[in-house]
Each structure stands twice: as structure tokens, then as C-alpha cells.
């Protein structure tokens, strides 16, 4: 859900992994369908779960999707 090797590892550690079949994975990445929406939802879920701020998310992931 959060692209890039380092962000993917962090997302896995934080429980932000979404398992997709090949068709939906391709639609998400190659066509960009729902990609931004899922990134925003992942960030909001992380902030809510860990009671963290946008700044905390940026420190961990290097950017904000909100």
C-alpha cells in the first residue's frame, strides 16, 4: 500500500498490508485506481491506532498522503 522497499517494510511492521490478487494489484499500481485513496486511509488508520500526528507519520514514512 505504501510504495517503496523501505516504506513497505514499515507498513508491514505497522499492520498496513493489504493482500491483493494479481488483477487488483495491477489495477491499483499500474492504473492508479484507488491508490491515493488507500494511501490516505492507511495514514489515517495509522495515526488513529497509534494516536500520532501527521508530523509523526512523516517522520516514520517520509511523506504525508493526506
mmJSON file of the N, C-alpha and C atoms, coordinates in Angstrom:
{"data_MODEL":{"atom_site":{
"group_PDB":["ATOM","ATOM","ATOM","ATOM","ATOM","ATOM","ATOM","ATOM","ATOM","ATOM","ATOM","ATOM","ATOM","ATOM","ATOM","ATOM","ATOM","ATOM","ATOM","ATOM","ATOM","ATOM","ATOM","ATOM","ATOM","ATOM","ATOM","ATOM","ATOM","ATOM","ATOM","ATOM","ATOM","ATOM","ATOM","ATOM","ATOM","ATOM","ATOM","ATOM","ATOM","ATOM","ATOM","ATOM","ATOM","ATOM","ATOM","ATOM","ATOM","ATOM","ATOM","ATOM","ATOM","ATOM","ATOM","ATOM","ATOM","ATOM","ATOM","ATOM","ATOM","ATOM","ATOM","ATOM","ATOM","ATOM","ATOM","ATOM","ATOM","ATOM","ATOM","ATOM","ATOM","ATOM","ATOM","ATOM","ATOM","ATOM","ATOM","ATOM","ATOM","ATOM","ATOM","ATOM","ATOM","ATOM","ATOM","ATOM","ATOM","ATOM","ATOM","ATOM","ATOM","ATOM","ATOM","ATOM","ATOM","ATOM","ATOM","ATOM","ATOM","ATOM","ATOM","ATOM","ATOM","ATOM","ATOM","ATOM","ATOM","ATOM","ATOM","ATOM","ATOM","ATOM","ATOM","ATOM","ATOM","ATOM","ATOM","ATOM","ATOM","ATOM","ATOM","ATOM","ATOM","ATOM","ATOM","ATOM","ATOM","ATOM","ATOM","ATOM","ATOM","ATOM","ATOM","ATOM","ATOM","ATOM","ATOM","ATOM","ATOM","ATOM","ATOM","ATOM","ATOM","ATOM","ATOM","ATOM","ATOM","ATOM","ATOM","ATOM","ATOM","ATOM","ATOM","ATOM","ATOM","ATOM","ATOM","ATOM","ATOM","ATOM","ATOM","ATOM","ATOM","ATOM","ATOM","ATOM","ATOM","ATOM","ATOM","ATOM","ATOM","ATOM","ATOM","ATOM","ATOM","ATOM","ATOM","ATOM","ATOM","ATOM","ATOM","ATOM","ATOM","ATOM","ATOM","ATOM","ATOM","ATOM","ATOM","ATOM","ATOM","ATOM","ATOM","ATOM","ATOM","ATOM"],
"id":[1,2,3,4,5,6,7,8,9,10,11,12,13,14,15,16,17,18,19,20,21,22,23,24,25,26,27,28,29,30,31,32,33,34,35,36,37,38,39,40,41,42,43,44,45,46,47,48,49,50,51,52,53,54,55,56,57,58,59,60,61,62,63,64,65,66,67,68,69,70,71,72,73,74,75,76,77,78,79,80,81,82,83,84,85,86,87,88,89,90,91,92,93,94,95,96,97,98,99,100,101,102,103,104,105,106,107,108,109,110,111,112,113,114,115,116,117,118,119,120,121,122,123,124,125,126,127,128,129,130,131,132,133,134,135,136,137,138,139,140,141,142,143,144,145,146,147,148,149,150,151,152,153,154,155,156,157,158,159,160,161,162,163,164,165,166,167,168,169,170,171,172,173,174,175,176,177,178,179,180,181,182,183,184,185,186,187,188,189,190,191,192,193,194,195,196,197,198],
"type_symbol":["N","C","C","N","C","C","N","C","C","N","C","C","N","C","C","N","C","C","N","C","C","N","C","C","N","C","C","N","C","C","N","C","C","N","C","C","N","C","C","N","C","C","N","C","C","N","C","C","N","C","C","N","C","C","N","C","C","N","C","C","N","C","C","N","C","C","N","C","C","N","C","C","N","C","C","N","C","C","N","C","C","N","C","C","N","C","C","N","C","C","N","C","C","N","C","C","N","C","C","N","C","C","N","C","C","N","C","C","N","C","C","N","C","C","N","C","C","N","C","C","N","C","C","N","C","C","N","C","C","N","C","C","N","C","C","N","C","C","N","C","C","N","C","C","N","C","C","N","C","C","N","C","C","N","C","C","N","C","C","N","C","C","N","C","C","N","C","C","N","C","C","N","C","C","N","C","C","N","C","C","N","C","C","N","C","C","N","C","C","N","C","C","N","C","C","N","C","C"],
"label_atom_id":["N","CA","C","N","CA","C","N","CA","C","N","CA","C","N","CA","C","N","CA","C","N","CA","C","N","CA","C","N","CA","C","N","CA","C","N","CA","C","N","CA","C","N","CA","C","N","CA","C","N","CA","C","N","CA","C","N","CA","C","N","CA","C","N","CA","C","N","CA","C","N","CA","C","N","CA","C","N","CA","C","N","CA","C","N","CA","C","N","CA","C","N","CA","C","N","CA","C","N","CA","C","N","CA","C","N","CA","C","N","CA","C","N","CA","C","N","CA","C","N","CA","C","N","CA","C","N","CA","C","N","CA","C","N","CA","C","N","CA","C","N","CA","C","N","CA","C","N","CA","C","N","CA","C","N","CA","C","N","CA","C","N","CA","C","N","CA","C","N","CA","C","N","CA","C","N","CA","C","N","CA","C","N","CA","C","N","CA","C","N","CA","C","N","CA","C","N","CA","C","N","CA","C","N","CA","C","N","CA","C","N","CA","C","N","CA","C","N","CA","C","N","CA","C","N","CA","C","N","CA","C"],
"label_alt_id":[null,null,null,null,null,null,null,null,null,null,null,null,null,null,null,null,null,null,null,null,null,null,null,null,null,null,null,null,null,null,null,null,null,null,null,null,null,null,null,null,null,null,null,null,null,null,null,null,null,null,null,null,null,null,null,null,null,null,null,null,null,null,null,null,null,null,null,null,null,null,null,null,null,null,null,null,null,null,null,null,null,null,null,null,null,null,null,null,null,null,null,null,null,null,null,null,null,null,null,null,null,null,null,null,null,null,null,null,null,null,null,null,null,null,null,null,null,null,null,null,null,null,null,null,null,null,null,null,null,null,null,null,null,null,null,null,null,null,null,null,null,null,null,null,null,null,null,null,null,null,null,null,null,null,null,null,null,null,null,null,null,null,null,null,null,null,null,null,null,null,null,null,null,null,null,null,null,null,null,null,null,null,null,null,null,null,null,null,null,null,null,null,null,null,null,null,null,null],
"label_comp_id":["UNK","UNK","UNK","UNK","UNK","UNK","UNK","UNK","UNK","UNK","UNK","UNK","UNK","UNK","UNK","UNK","UNK","UNK","UNK","UNK","UNK","UNK","UNK","UNK","UNK","UNK","UNK","UNK","UNK","UNK","UNK","UNK","UNK","UNK","UNK","UNK","UNK","UNK","UNK","UNK","UNK","UNK","UNK","UNK","UNK","UNK","UNK","UNK","UNK","UNK","UNK","UNK","UNK","UNK","UNK","UNK","UNK","UNK","UNK","UNK","UNK","UNK","UNK","UNK","UNK","UNK","UNK","UNK","UNK","UNK","UNK","UNK","UNK","UNK","UNK","UNK","UNK","UNK","UNK","UNK","UNK","UNK","UNK","UNK","UNK","UNK","UNK","UNK","UNK","UNK","UNK","UNK","UNK","UNK","UNK","UNK","UNK","UNK","UNK","UNK","UNK","UNK","UNK","UNK","UNK","UNK","UNK","UNK","UNK","UNK","UNK","UNK","UNK","UNK","UNK","UNK","UNK","UNK","UNK","UNK","UNK","UNK","UNK","UNK","UNK","UNK","UNK","UNK","UNK","UNK","UNK","UNK","UNK","UNK","UNK","UNK","UNK","UNK","UNK","UNK","UNK","UNK","UNK","UNK","UNK","UNK","UNK","UNK","UNK","UNK","UNK","UNK","UNK","UNK","UNK","UNK","UNK","UNK","UNK","UNK","UNK","UNK","UNK","UNK","UNK","UNK","UNK","UNK","UNK","UNK","UNK","UNK","UNK","UNK","UNK","UNK","UNK","UNK","UNK","UNK","UNK","UNK","UNK","UNK","UNK","UNK","UNK","UNK","UNK","UNK","UNK","UNK","UNK","UNK","UNK","UNK","UNK","UNK"],
"label_asym_id":["A","A","A","A","A","A","A","A","A","A","A","A","A","A","A","A","A","A","A","A","A","A","A","A","A","A","A","A","A","A","A","A","A","A","A","A","A","A","A","A","A","A","A","A","A","A","A","A","A","A","A","A","A","A","A","A","A","A","A","A","A","A","A","A","A","A","A","A","A","A","A","A","A","A","A","A","A","A","A","A","A","A","A","A","A","A","A","A","A","A","A","A","A","A","A","A","A","A","A","A","A","A","A","A","A","A","A","A","A","A","A","A","A","A","A","A","A","A","A","A","A","A","A","A","A","A","A","A","A","A","A","A","A","A","A","A","A","A","A","A","A","A","A","A","A","A","A","A","A","A","A","A","A","A","A","A","A","A","A","A","A","A","A","A","A","A","A","A","A","A","A","A","A","A","A","A","A","A","A","A","A","A","A","A","A","A","A","A","A","A","A","A","A","A","A","A","A","A"],
"label_entity_id":["1","1","1","1","1","1","1","1","1","1","1","1","1","1","1","1","1","1","1","1","1","1","1","1","1","1","1","1","1","1","1","1","1","1","1","1","1","1","1","1","1","1","1","1","1","1","1","1","1","1","1","1","1","1","1","1","1","1","1","1","1","1","1","1","1","1","1","1","1","1","1","1","1","1","1","1","1","1","1","1","1","1","1","1","1","1","1","1","1","1","1","1","1","1","1","1","1","1","1","1","1","1","1","1","1","1","1","1","1","1","1","1","1","1","1","1","1","1","1","1","1","1","1","1","1","1","1","1","1","1","1","1","1","1","1","1","1","1","1","1","1","1","1","1","1","1","1","1","1","1","1","1","1","1","1","1","1","1","1","1","1","1","1","1","1","1","1","1","1","1","1","1","1","1","1","1","1","1","1","1","1","1","1","1","1","1","1","1","1","1","1","1","1","1","1","1","1","1"],
"label_seq_id":[1,1,1,2,2,2,3,3,3,4,4,4,5,5,5,6,6,6,7,7,7,8,8,8,9,9,9,10,10,10,11,11,11,12,12,12,13,13,13,14,14,14,15,15,15,16,16,16,17,17,17,18,18,18,19,19,19,20,20,20,21,21,21,22,22,22,23,23,23,24,24,24,25,25,25,26,26,26,27,27,27,28,28,28,29,29,29,30,30,30,31,31,31,32,32,32,33,33,33,34,34,34,35,35,35,36,36,36,37,37,37,38,38,38,39,39,39,40,40,40,41,41,41,42,42,42,43,43,43,44,44,44,45,45,45,46,46,46,47,47,47,48,48,48,49,49,49,50,50,50,51,51,51,52,52,52,53,53,53,54,54,54,55,55,55,56,56,56,57,57,57,58,58,58,59,59,59,60,60,60,61,61,61,62,62,62,63,63,63,64,64,64,65,65,65,66,66,66],
"pdbx_PDB_ins_code":[null,null,null,null,null,null,null,null,null,null,null,null,null,null,null,null,null,null,null,null,null,null,null,null,null,null,null,null,null,null,null,null,null,null,null,null,null,null,null,null,null,null,null,null,null,null,null,null,null,null,null,null,null,null,null,null,null,null,null,null,null,null,null,null,null,null,null,null,null,null,null,null,null,null,null,null,null,null,null,null,null,null,null,null,null,null,null,null,null,null,null,null,null,null,null,null,null,null,null,null,null,null,null,null,null,null,null,null,null,null,null,null,null,null,null,null,null,null,null,null,null,null,null,null,null,null,null,null,null,null,null,null,null,null,null,null,null,null,null,null,null,null,null,null,null,null,null,null,null,null,null,null,null,null,null,null,null,null,null,null,null,null,null,null,null,null,null,null,null,null,null,null,null,null,null,null,null,null,null,null,null,null,null,null,null,null,null,null,null,null,null,null,null,null,null,null,null,null],
"Cartn_x":[0.811,0.0,0.854,1.903,2.832,4.049,4.257,5.234,6.667,7.545,8.972,9.39,10.565,11.026,11.033,11.6,11.68,10.3,9.44,8.087,7.276,7.501,6.776,7.118,8.39,8.792,8.138,8.13,7.491,5.992,5.369,3.93,3.616,4.445,4.246,4.367,5.374,5.563,4.363,3.772,2.674,1.29,1.229,-0.051,-0.834,-0.146,-0.815,-0.727,-0.647,-0.537,-1.924,-2.091,-3.329,-2.968,-3.574,-3.29,-4.258,-3.698,-4.497,-4.142,-5.119,-4.836,-4.099,-3.505,-2.722,-3.548,-4.78,-5.627,-5.815,-6.145,-6.376,-5.067,-4.0,-2.69,-2.296,-2.496,-2.184,-3.059,-4.341,-5.251,-4.837,-4.406,-4.019,-2.75,-1.717,-0.425,-0.314,-0.599,-0.377,-1.381,-2.607,-3.649,-3.944,-3.438,-3.633,-5.026,-5.814,-7.171,-7.151,-7.686,-7.836,-6.523,-5.408,-4.107,-4.027,-4.356,-4.271,-5.248,-6.436,-7.432,-6.926,-6.325,-5.815,-4.642,-3.797,-2.691,-3.209,-4.206,-4.8,-5.442,-6.162,-6.811,-5.78,-4.682,-3.631,-3.019,-2.736,-2.153,-3.105,-4.369,-5.339,-5.49,-5.522,-5.637,-4.428,-3.234,-2.008,-2.044,-2.414,-2.461,-3.5,-4.656,-5.7,-5.263,-4.722,-4.347,-3.225,-2.218,-1.061,-1.171,-2.301,-2.519,-1.364,-1.066,0.058,-0.451,0.431,0.102,0.612,0.239,0.755,2.283,2.801,4.25,4.926,4.282,4.824,4.848,3.788,3.729,4.842,5.054,6.109,7.477,7.686,8.954,9.194,8.128,8.264,8.314,7.464,7.31,7.884,8.316,8.968,8.064,6.755,5.799,4.414,3.53,2.127,1.281,0.262,-0.674,-1.969,-2.095,-3.323,-3.254],
"Cartn_y":[-1.184,0.0,1.247,1.239,2.361,1.919,2.543,2.079,2.326,1.543,1.654,0.618,0.086,-1.004,-0.633,0.509,0.865,1.14,1.806,2.072,0.781,-0.136,-1.406,-2.174,-2.193,-2.89,-2.255,-0.932,-0.24,-0.519,-0.48,-0.743,-2.148,-3.123,-4.489,-4.532,-3.857,-3.813,-3.177,-2.182,-1.431,-1.994,-3.098,-3.725,-3.038,-2.352,-1.632,-2.383,-3.68,-4.503,-4.873,-4.748,-5.156,-6.251,-7.41,-8.529,-8.483,-8.508,-8.394,-9.499,-9.905,-10.808,-10.006,-10.69,-10.027,-8.994,-9.309,-8.384,-7.073,-7.158,-5.95,-5.23,-5.974,-5.354,-4.521,-5.088,-4.376,-3.14,-3.285,-2.14,-1.037,-1.432,-0.452,0.293,-0.428,0.199,0.721,-0.125,0.253,1.27,1.149,2.056,3.168,3.031,4.058,4.097,3.051,3.034,2.838,3.783,3.736,3.842,4.001,4.036,5.168,6.361,7.516,7.361,6.863,6.666,5.697,4.589,3.613,4.169,4.961,5.568,6.529,7.304,8.222,7.45,6.397,5.588,4.908,4.46,3.821,4.816,6.013,7.023,7.363,7.569,7.927,6.793,5.546,4.398,4.314,4.549,4.524,5.599,6.799,7.915,7.652,7.12,6.83,5.715,4.643,3.482,3.813,4.517,4.825,6.18,6.867,8.19,9.139,9.219,10.019,11.118,12.059,13.208,13.008,13.945,13.947,14.042,14.878,15.039,13.726,12.965,11.668,10.706,10.744,9.878,10.238,11.519,11.968,11.528,11.594,11.148,9.669,8.88,7.428,7.056,7.694,7.279,8.259,9.416,10.353,11.248,11.082,11.932,11.74,12.653,12.564,12.33,11.5,11.252,12.028,12.734,13.488,14.871],
"Cartn_z":[0.0,0.0,0.0,0.792,0.784,-0.015,-1.151,-2.127,-1.699,-2.256,-1.975,-0.96,-1.129,-0.283,1.194,1.543,2.96,3.551,2.801,3.306,3.391,2.48,2.516,3.789,4.158,5.378,6.603,6.653,7.772,7.798,6.628,6.548,7.037,6.671,7.164,8.685,9.227,10.686,11.379,10.746,11.356,11.032,10.315,10.005,8.91,8.016,6.933,5.61,5.673,4.473,3.964,2.668,2.014,1.016,1.15,0.256,-0.918,-2.128,-3.34,-4.326,-5.108,-6.221,-7.303,-8.25,-9.289,-10.056,-10.378,-11.137,-10.387,-9.117,-8.338,-8.014,-7.844,-7.627,-8.851,-10.038,-11.28,-11.428,-11.135,-11.236,-10.275,-9.107,-8.097,-8.502,-8.873,-9.162,-10.593,-11.553,-12.947,-13.459,-13.006,-13.477,-12.478,-11.273,-10.255,-9.663,-9.894,-9.359,-7.845,-7.141,-5.681,-4.917,-5.608,-4.963,-3.934,-4.338,-3.442,-2.281,-2.572,-1.526,-0.458,-0.868,0.098,0.903,0.267,0.998,2.065,1.729,2.707,3.855,3.519,4.553,5.448,4.86,5.652,6.629,6.146,7.031,8.162,7.843,8.88,9.886,9.405,10.304,11.224,10.683,11.482,12.558,12.17,13.127,14.21,13.832,14.817,15.771,15.214,16.024,17.005,16.527,17.369,18.067,17.855,18.45,18.11,16.807,16.313,15.388,15.101,14.257,12.828,11.968,10.596,10.632,11.507,11.62,12.02,12.92,13.323,12.131,11.336,10.159,9.18,8.977,8.067,8.586,9.879,10.444,10.174,10.232,10.035,8.555,7.741,6.353,5.321,5.771,4.864,4.073,4.206,3.497,4.067,3.722,4.128,2.889,3.028,1.926,2.108,3.232,3.49,2.88],
"occupancy":[1.0,1.0,1.0,1.0,1.0,1.0,1.0,1.0,1.0,1.0,1.0,1.0,1.0,1.0,1.0,1.0,1.0,1.0,1.0,1.0,1.0,1.0,1.0,1.0,1.0,1.0,1.0,1.0,1.0,1.0,1.0,1.0,1.0,1.0,1.0,1.0,1.0,1.0,1.0,1.0,1.0,1.0,1.0,1.0,1.0,1.0,1.0,1.0,1.0,1.0,1.0,1.0,1.0,1.0,1.0,1.0,1.0,1.0,1.0,1.0,1.0,1.0,1.0,1.0,1.0,1.0,1.0,1.0,1.0,1.0,1.0,1.0,1.0,1.0,1.0,1.0,1.0,1.0,1.0,1.0,1.0,1.0,1.0,1.0,1.0,1.0,1.0,1.0,1.0,1.0,1.0,1.0,1.0,1.0,1.0,1.0,1.0,1.0,1.0,1.0,1.0,1.0,1.0,1.0,1.0,1.0,1.0,1.0,1.0,1.0,1.0,1.0,1.0,1.0,1.0,1.0,1.0,1.0,1.0,1.0,1.0,1.0,1.0,1.0,1.0,1.0,1.0,1.0,1.0,1.0,1.0,1.0,1.0,1.0,1.0,1.0,1.0,1.0,1.0,1.0,1.0,1.0,1.0,1.0,1.0,1.0,1.0,1.0,1.0,1.0,1.0,1.0,1.0,1.0,1.0,1.0,1.0,1.0,1.0,1.0,1.0,1.0,1.0,1.0,1.0,1.0,1.0,1.0,1.0,1.0,1.0,1.0,1.0,1.0,1.0,1.0,1.0,1.0,1.0,1.0,1.0,1.0,1.0,1.0,1.0,1.0,1.0,1.0,1.0,1.0,1.0,1.0,1.0,1.0,1.0,1.0,1.0,1.0],
"B_iso_or_equiv":[0.0,0.0,0.0,0.0,0.0,0.0,0.0,0.0,0.0,0.0,0.0,0.0,0.0,0.0,0.0,0.0,0.0,0.0,0.0,0.0,0.0,0.0,0.0,0.0,0.0,0.0,0.0,0.0,0.0,0.0,0.0,0.0,0.0,0.0,0.0,0.0,0.0,0.0,0.0,0.0,0.0,0.0,0.0,0.0,0.0,0.0,0.0,0.0,0.0,0.0,0.0,0.0,0.0,0.0,0.0,0.0,0.0,0.0,0.0,0.0,0.0,0.0,0.0,0.0,0.0,0.0,0.0,0.0,0.0,0.0,0.0,0.0,0.0,0.0,0.0,0.0,0.0,0.0,0.0,0.0,0.0,0.0,0.0,0.0,0.0,0.0,0.0,0.0,0.0,0.0,0.0,0.0,0.0,0.0,0.0,0.0,0.0,0.0,0.0,0.0,0.0,0.0,0.0,0.0,0.0,0.0,0.0,0.0,0.0,0.0,0.0,0.0,0.0,0.0,0.0,0.0,0.0,0.0,0.0,0.0,0.0,0.0,0.0,0.0,0.0,0.0,0.0,0.0,0.0,0.0,0.0,0.0,0.0,0.0,0.0,0.0,0.0,0.0,0.0,0.0,0.0,0.0,0.0,0.0,0.0,0.0,0.0,0.0,0.0,0.0,0.0,0.0,0.0,0.0,0.0,0.0,0.0,0.0,0.0,0.0,0.0,0.0,0.0,0.0,0.0,0.0,0.0,0.0,0.0,0.0,0.0,0.0,0.0,0.0,0.0,0.0,0.0,0.0,0.0,0.0,0.0,0.0,0.0,0.0,0.0,0.0,0.0,0.0,0.0,0.0,0.0,0.0,0.0,0.0,0.0,0.0,0.0,0.0],
"pdbx_formal_charge":[null,null,null,null,null,null,null,null,null,null,null,null,null,null,null,null,null,null,null,null,null,null,null,null,null,null,null,null,null,null,null,null,null,null,null,null,null,null,null,null,null,null,null,null,null,null,null,null,null,null,null,null,null,null,null,null,null,null,null,null,null,null,null,null,null,null,null,null,null,null,null,null,null,null,null,null,null,null,null,null,null,null,null,null,null,null,null,null,null,null,null,null,null,null,null,null,null,null,null,null,null,null,null,null,null,null,null,null,null,null,null,null,null,null,null,null,null,null,null,null,null,null,null,null,null,null,null,null,null,null,null,null,null,null,null,null,null,null,null,null,null,null,null,null,null,null,null,null,null,null,null,null,null,null,null,null,null,null,null,null,null,null,null,null,null,null,null,null,null,null,null,null,null,null,null,null,null,null,null,null,null,null,null,null,null,null,null,null,null,null,null,null,null,null,null,null,null,null],
"auth_seq_id":[1,1,1,2,2,2,3,3,3,4,4,4,5,5,5,6,6,6,7,7,7,8,8,8,9,9,9,10,10,10,11,11,11,12,12,12,13,13,13,14,14,14,15,15,15,16,16,16,17,17,17,18,18,18,19,19,19,20,20,20,21,21,21,22,22,22,23,23,23,24,24,24,25,25,25,26,26,26,27,27,27,28,28,28,29,29,29,30,30,30,31,31,31,32,32,32,33,33,33,34,34,34,35,35,35,36,36,36,37,37,37,38,38,38,39,39,39,40,40,40,41,41,41,42,42,42,43,43,43,44,44,44,45,45,45,46,46,46,47,47,47,48,48,48,49,49,49,50,50,50,51,51,51,52,52,52,53,53,53,54,54,54,55,55,55,56,56,56,57,57,57,58,58,58,59,59,59,60,60,60,61,61,61,62,62,62,63,63,63,64,64,64,65,65,65,66,66,66],
"auth_comp_id":["UNK","UNK","UNK","UNK","UNK","UNK","UNK","UNK","UNK","UNK","UNK","UNK","UNK","UNK","UNK","UNK","UNK","UNK","UNK","UNK","UNK","UNK","UNK","UNK","UNK","UNK","UNK","UNK","UNK","UNK","UNK","UNK","UNK","UNK","UNK","UNK","UNK","UNK","UNK","UNK","UNK","UNK","UNK","UNK","UNK","UNK","UNK","UNK","UNK","UNK","UNK","UNK","UNK","UNK","UNK","UNK","UNK","UNK","UNK","UNK","UNK","UNK","UNK","UNK","UNK","UNK","UNK","UNK","UNK","UNK","UNK","UNK","UNK","UNK","UNK","UNK","UNK","UNK","UNK","UNK","UNK","UNK","UNK","UNK","UNK","UNK","UNK","UNK","UNK","UNK","UNK","UNK","UNK","UNK","UNK","UNK","UNK","UNK","UNK","UNK","UNK","UNK","UNK","UNK","UNK","UNK","UNK","UNK","UNK","UNK","UNK","UNK","UNK","UNK","UNK","UNK","UNK","UNK","UNK","UNK","UNK","UNK","UNK","UNK","UNK","UNK","UNK","UNK","UNK","UNK","UNK","UNK","UNK","UNK","UNK","UNK","UNK","UNK","UNK","UNK","UNK","UNK","UNK","UNK","UNK","UNK","UNK","UNK","UNK","UNK","UNK","UNK","UNK","UNK","UNK","UNK","UNK","UNK","UNK","UNK","UNK","UNK","UNK","UNK","UNK","UNK","UNK","UNK","UNK","UNK","UNK","UNK","UNK","UNK","UNK","UNK","UNK","UNK","UNK","UNK","UNK","UNK","UNK","UNK","UNK","UNK","UNK","UNK","UNK","UNK","UNK","UNK","UNK","UNK","UNK","UNK","UNK","UNK"],
"auth_asym_id":["A","A","A","A","A","A","A","A","A","A","A","A","A","A","A","A","A","A","A","A","A","A","A","A","A","A","A","A","A","A","A","A","A","A","A","A","A","A","A","A","A","A","A","A","A","A","A","A","A","A","A","A","A","A","A","A","A","A","A","A","A","A","A","A","A","A","A","A","A","A","A","A","A","A","A","A","A","A","A","A","A","A","A","A","A","A","A","A","A","A","A","A","A","A","A","A","A","A","A","A","A","A","A","A","A","A","A","A","A","A","A","A","A","A","A","A","A","A","A","A","A","A","A","A","A","A","A","A","A","A","A","A","A","A","A","A","A","A","A","A","A","A","A","A","A","A","A","A","A","A","A","A","A","A","A","A","A","A","A","A","A","A","A","A","A","A","A","A","A","A","A","A","A","A","A","A","A","A","A","A","A","A","A","A","A","A","A","A","A","A","A","A","A","A","A","A","A","A"],
"auth_atom_id":["N","CA","C","N","CA","C","N","CA","C","N","CA","C","N","CA","C","N","CA","C","N","CA","C","N","CA","C","N","CA","C","N","CA","C","N","CA","C","N","CA","C","N","CA","C","N","CA","C","N","CA","C","N","CA","C","N","CA","C","N","CA","C","N","CA","C","N","CA","C","N","CA","C","N","CA","C","N","CA","C","N","CA","C","N","CA","C","N","CA","C","N","CA","C","N","CA","C","N","CA","C","N","CA","C","N","CA","C","N","CA","C","N","CA","C","N","CA","C","N","CA","C","N","CA","C","N","CA","C","N","CA","C","N","CA","C","N","CA","C","N","CA","C","N","CA","C","N","CA","C","N","CA","C","N","CA","C","N","CA","C","N","CA","C","N","CA","C","N","CA","C","N","CA","C","N","CA","C","N","CA","C","N","CA","C","N","CA","C","N","CA","C","N","CA","C","N","CA","C","N","CA","C","N","CA","C","N","CA","C","N","CA","C","N","CA","C","N","CA","C","N","CA","C","N","CA","C","N","CA","C"],
"pdbx_PDB_model_num":[1,1,1,1,1,1,1,1,1,1,1,1,1,1,1,1,1,1,1,1,1,1,1,1,1,1,1,1,1,1,1,1,1,1,1,1,1,1,1,1,1,1,1,1,1,1,1,1,1,1,1,1,1,1,1,1,1,1,1,1,1,1,1,1,1,1,1,1,1,1,1,1,1,1,1,1,1,1,1,1,1,1,1,1,1,1,1,1,1,1,1,1,1,1,1,1,1,1,1,1,1,1,1,1,1,1,1,1,1,1,1,1,1,1,1,1,1,1,1,1,1,1,1,1,1,1,1,1,1,1,1,1,1,1,1,1,1,1,1,1,1,1,1,1,1,1,1,1,1,1,1,1,1,1,1,1,1,1,1,1,1,1,1,1,1,1,1,1,1,1,1,1,1,1,1,1,1,1,1,1,1,1,1,1,1,1,1,1,1,1,1,1,1,1,1,1,1,1]
}}}
